[in-house]
Amino acid sequence: MGAGSNAPVIIRRKKVVVDGGHHGGAWKVAYADFVTAMMAFFMLMWLLNATTESQRKGLADYFSPTIPVNRVSGGGDGMFGGDNIFAEKIRPQRGTGGTTRHSSEEQQARGQNGVDRSRRRADPAAARARFRRLEDKLRALGGESMVSKQAMRHIVTRVTDKGLIVELFDLPGRKLFVDGTDRPSPLLRQLVGIVAEVFALVRNDIAIGGHTRAHVRALRQDPSWRLSTRRAEATRRLIEAAGTQARRIVRVTGHADRSPVVRDPLAVRNNRLELILLRQDR
């Protein structure tokens, strides 16, 4: 018997390990996620650059959930709405994670800011039209007599984002105040009476601003600030005496000679008063 017949049989088993390597598909999924994230990032950058603040707010509202998904008690805008757990004046929570006073933008987008929905923001177009009608009423009152027509030469009106601005101003030889003082002239009393009658038709708040012409810089003390403030205050007293409710006047300001309306800062035309019928936000 030959020696080869008793030799052990050796069986070689080839073990194939499939670990993917560069031929697998896991990296493709990761790469696709990365490309998607980059596309979303560049889309966000483009939107931030190509839209206005109001448009961005609209986009944020669109993607905010309309159904609350985090209705929990306690908390606030942040951890404690600007307070810590030892604060003496922790406001009671409303079950939506925030208080009425410290509502976050996310809560406002979901309608959870505690605002009374019965008081909606006024339509700007409607407010502008209402101010235009008041302008027409003011001109109509000024045309009732020859004296009123002469007085209306001292009035200019305009509708702005602030509201209806009624400007009363000096003309050469016809002043609203005695020179250098805050004593009203009969002309100013007549003008304020006309304006007060028109302002009584609405309930909007009122702001009063006083402006003066510039004075010669050689003066030791510039009287513009004090004089403009005193004239605005004198106008407040006149319009209240004409029947305007005191609580409607929310601001009385002296602007000195900082906002001239003509090129010559020394011109008497810069002596003026602005009575502003403020636009209501709600």
Wavefront OBJ file of the C-alpha trace (Angstrom):
o trace
v 0.000 0.000 0.000
v 1.462 3.264 -1.016
v 2.114 6.029 1.446
v -0.142 8.436 -0.445
v -3.272 6.447 0.348
v -2.930 7.091 4.109
v -2.332 10.861 3.769
v -4.873 13.092 5.604
v -7.429 14.870 3.496
v -7.092 18.638 3.787
v -10.189 20.695 2.881
v -9.666 24.394 2.349
v -12.714 26.552 3.085
v -12.574 30.070 1.703
v -14.289 32.540 4.062
v -15.714 35.523 2.236
v -16.269 38.572 4.476
v -18.532 41.200 2.935
v -17.839 44.396 4.907
v -19.012 46.829 2.252
v -15.811 48.817 2.017
v -15.935 51.319 -0.775
v -18.430 49.073 -2.566
v -21.117 49.287 0.194
v -24.162 51.611 0.243
v -24.083 53.042 3.793
v -21.914 55.987 2.795
v -24.384 56.922 0.069
v -27.151 57.375 2.624
v -24.920 59.551 4.785
v -23.844 61.600 1.771
v -27.463 62.072 0.672
v -28.360 63.340 4.160
v -25.413 65.745 4.036
v -26.413 67.099 0.597
v -30.017 67.533 1.745
v -28.888 69.427 4.840
v -26.640 71.683 2.761
v -29.470 72.394 0.320
v -31.764 73.304 3.205
v -29.038 75.546 4.672
v -28.477 77.452 1.427
v -32.234 77.745 0.934
v -32.452 79.286 4.413
v -29.633 81.722 3.613
v -31.374 82.754 0.405
v -34.709 83.311 2.159
v -33.087 85.437 4.850
v -31.512 87.626 2.209
v -34.451 87.840 -0.217
v -37.378 88.464 2.163
v -38.508 91.228 4.471
v -39.073 90.957 8.210
v -42.846 90.631 7.792
v -42.422 87.952 5.111
v -40.101 85.965 7.350
v -42.634 86.219 10.164
v -45.290 84.875 7.790
v -43.085 81.940 6.824
v -42.433 81.167 10.472
v -46.153 81.262 11.206
v -46.828 78.933 8.270
v -44.456 76.257 9.560
v -45.533 76.609 13.182
v -47.913 73.885 14.340
v -51.534 74.920 14.541
v -52.309 72.339 17.241
v -50.397 72.655 20.526
v -48.184 69.655 21.089
v -46.450 70.805 24.253
v -49.350 71.752 26.520
v -47.708 71.460 29.904
v -48.055 73.358 33.154
v -45.452 75.675 34.494
v -42.419 77.076 32.722
v -42.363 80.274 30.761
v -40.493 82.090 28.027
v -37.231 80.261 28.676
v -36.862 78.333 31.903
v -38.727 80.748 34.171
v -39.697 83.614 31.890
v -36.794 85.754 33.070
v -37.286 84.835 36.759
v -35.667 82.212 38.934
v -37.321 79.804 41.329
v -36.555 82.098 44.264
v -38.171 85.181 42.725
v -40.835 86.810 44.892
v -43.187 87.605 41.993
v -43.605 84.437 39.959
v -46.650 84.933 37.771
v -49.224 82.108 37.608
v -48.928 79.949 34.512
v -51.729 79.289 32.005
v -50.995 75.678 31.160
v -49.247 76.492 27.875
v -45.707 76.919 29.100
v -45.853 80.712 29.255
v -47.621 83.652 30.831
v -49.685 86.348 29.188
v -47.069 88.934 30.063
v -44.034 86.929 28.895
v -45.340 85.089 25.837
v -42.762 83.773 23.395
v -42.902 84.138 19.626
v -43.738 80.448 19.287
v -46.727 80.877 21.586
v -47.867 83.933 19.662
v -47.680 81.964 16.417
v -49.972 79.356 17.983
v -52.370 81.996 19.257
v -51.383 81.400 22.903
v -50.330 84.917 23.843
v -53.439 85.705 25.854
v -54.457 88.673 23.659
v -58.124 89.556 23.557
v -59.094 88.564 20.025
v -62.154 90.801 20.119
v -59.823 93.801 19.759
v -58.264 93.371 16.336
v -55.689 95.632 14.742
v -57.243 98.506 12.835
v -57.162 98.435 9.057
v -54.510 100.979 7.908
v -56.497 101.848 4.792
v -59.631 102.499 6.829
v -57.695 104.636 9.314
v -56.171 106.677 6.490
v -59.606 107.227 4.940
v -60.962 108.355 8.319
v -58.138 110.867 8.676
v -58.871 112.167 5.165
v -62.470 112.804 6.169
v -61.262 114.704 9.218
v -59.048 116.830 6.946
v -62.079 117.668 4.819
v -64.056 118.547 7.936
v -61.263 120.853 9.093
v -61.253 122.692 5.760
v -65.025 122.988 5.855
v -64.923 124.613 9.289
v -62.267 127.007 8.057
v -64.472 128.221 5.238
v -67.427 129.342 7.328
v -66.344 132.995 7.513
v -63.808 135.370 6.061
v -62.000 135.479 9.410
v -61.740 131.684 9.423
v -60.444 131.678 5.855
v -57.639 134.015 6.888
v -56.876 131.805 9.870
v -56.725 128.669 7.721
v -53.670 130.112 5.960
v -51.805 129.116 9.126
v -52.825 125.441 8.966
v -51.284 122.575 7.003
v -52.491 118.981 7.407
v -50.978 115.694 6.328
v -51.650 112.019 6.969
v -48.589 109.973 7.954
v -47.832 106.670 9.653
v -48.137 108.506 12.972
v -51.636 109.696 12.194
v -53.183 113.022 11.185
v -50.734 115.899 11.730
v -52.230 119.382 11.977
v -49.472 121.991 11.738
v -50.071 125.549 12.965
v -47.379 128.040 11.985
v -46.377 131.700 12.004
v -46.581 133.971 8.981
v -44.847 137.356 8.649
v -46.844 139.832 10.700
v -49.223 137.150 12.041
v -47.802 135.250 14.992
v -49.173 132.419 17.111
v -47.446 133.731 20.232
v -46.188 137.063 21.447
v -42.573 137.349 20.331
v -40.180 135.461 22.586
v -42.911 134.284 24.975
v -45.439 131.498 25.404
v -48.424 133.875 25.569
v -50.950 132.763 22.918
v -52.257 135.296 20.436
v -55.980 135.569 19.565
v -55.112 133.885 16.269
v -53.816 130.779 18.037
v -56.882 130.618 20.261
v -59.092 130.637 17.178
v -57.023 127.961 15.448
v -56.968 125.674 18.468
v -60.750 126.020 18.800
v -61.194 124.852 15.180
v -58.824 121.906 15.650
v -60.420 120.874 18.951
v -63.838 120.777 17.286
v -62.544 118.331 14.664
v -60.593 116.228 17.158
v -63.766 115.831 19.212
v -65.244 113.710 16.380
v -62.919 110.795 17.218
v -61.377 109.230 20.320
v -57.754 108.943 19.197
v -54.972 110.060 21.516
v -53.249 113.385 20.846
v -49.590 114.425 20.872
v -48.428 118.055 20.864
v -45.031 119.228 19.646
v -43.562 122.721 19.751
v -40.951 123.992 17.255
v -39.148 127.319 17.079
v -36.905 129.097 14.616
v -33.183 129.199 15.232
v -31.687 132.121 17.144
v -28.467 133.973 16.556
v -25.579 131.902 17.886
v -24.089 134.987 19.565
v -26.716 134.644 22.289
v -25.281 133.494 25.577
v -28.098 131.014 26.126
v -30.153 129.429 23.371
v -33.820 129.803 24.417
v -35.148 127.372 21.797
v -35.577 124.315 24.006
v -37.314 126.078 26.869
v -39.458 128.230 24.580
v -40.648 125.356 22.371
v -41.544 123.267 25.431
v -43.429 126.135 27.102
v -45.355 126.843 23.903
v -46.330 123.185 23.545
v -47.536 123.209 27.153
v -49.528 126.410 26.572
v -51.176 124.752 23.568
v -52.108 121.766 25.733
v -53.910 124.069 28.140
v -55.726 125.788 25.255
v -56.966 122.580 23.645
v -58.157 121.254 27.008
v -59.980 124.527 27.634
v -61.640 124.067 24.227
v -63.245 120.831 25.406
v -60.672 118.131 24.699
v -60.421 115.502 27.420
v -57.121 115.753 29.294
v -56.570 111.975 29.290
v -56.419 111.967 25.478
v -53.229 114.043 25.471
v -50.416 111.526 25.857
v -47.351 113.538 24.886
v -46.219 117.184 25.026
v -42.773 117.772 23.530
v -40.455 120.672 22.762
v -38.250 120.151 19.692
v -36.415 123.527 19.751
v -35.006 124.439 16.313
v -33.884 120.916 15.404
v -36.441 120.295 12.614
v -36.783 123.387 10.378
v -39.306 123.181 7.538
v -37.674 125.833 5.348
v -34.064 126.258 4.293
v -33.513 129.417 6.316
v -33.359 128.286 9.974
v -34.089 131.869 11.137
v -37.358 132.123 9.174
v -40.514 132.695 11.218
v -42.157 129.829 9.301
v -40.190 127.490 11.544
v -42.181 128.746 14.542
v -44.908 126.143 14.553
v -46.957 123.661 16.541
v -47.819 120.096 15.583
v -51.051 118.632 16.910
v -51.010 114.931 16.039
v -54.114 112.779 16.102
v -52.350 109.482 16.729
v -53.156 106.333 14.830
v -54.723 103.651 16.994
v -52.890 100.285 16.924
v -56.027 98.355 17.818
l 1 2 3 4 5 6 7 8 9 10 11 12 13 14 15 16 17 18 19 20 21 22 23 24 25 26 27 28 29 30 31 32 33 34 35 36 37 38 39 40 41 42 43 44 45 46 47 48 49 50 51 52 53 54 55 56 57 58 59 60 61 62 63 64 65 66 67 68 69 70 71 72 73 74 75 76 77 78 79 80 81 82 83 84 85 86 87 88 89 90 91 92 93 94 95 96 97 98 99 100 101 102 103 104 105 106 107 108 109 110 111 112 113 114 115 116 117 118 119 120 121 122 123 124 125 126 127 128 129 130 131 132 133 134 135 136 137 138 139 140 141 142 143 144 145 146 147 148 149 150 151 152 153 154 155 156 157 158 159 160 161 162 163 164 165 166 167 168 169 170 171 172 173 174 175 176 177 178 179 180 181 182 183 184 185 186 187 188 189 190 191 192 193 194 195 196 197 198 199 200 201 202 203 204 205 206 207 208 209 210 211 212 213 214 215 216 217 218 219 220 221 222 223 224 225 226 227 228 229 230 231 232 233 234 235 236 237 238 239 240 241 242 243 244 245 246 247 248 249 250 251 252 253 254 255 256 257 258 259 260 261 262 263 264 265 266 267 268 269 270 271 272 273 274 275 276 277 278 279 280 281 282
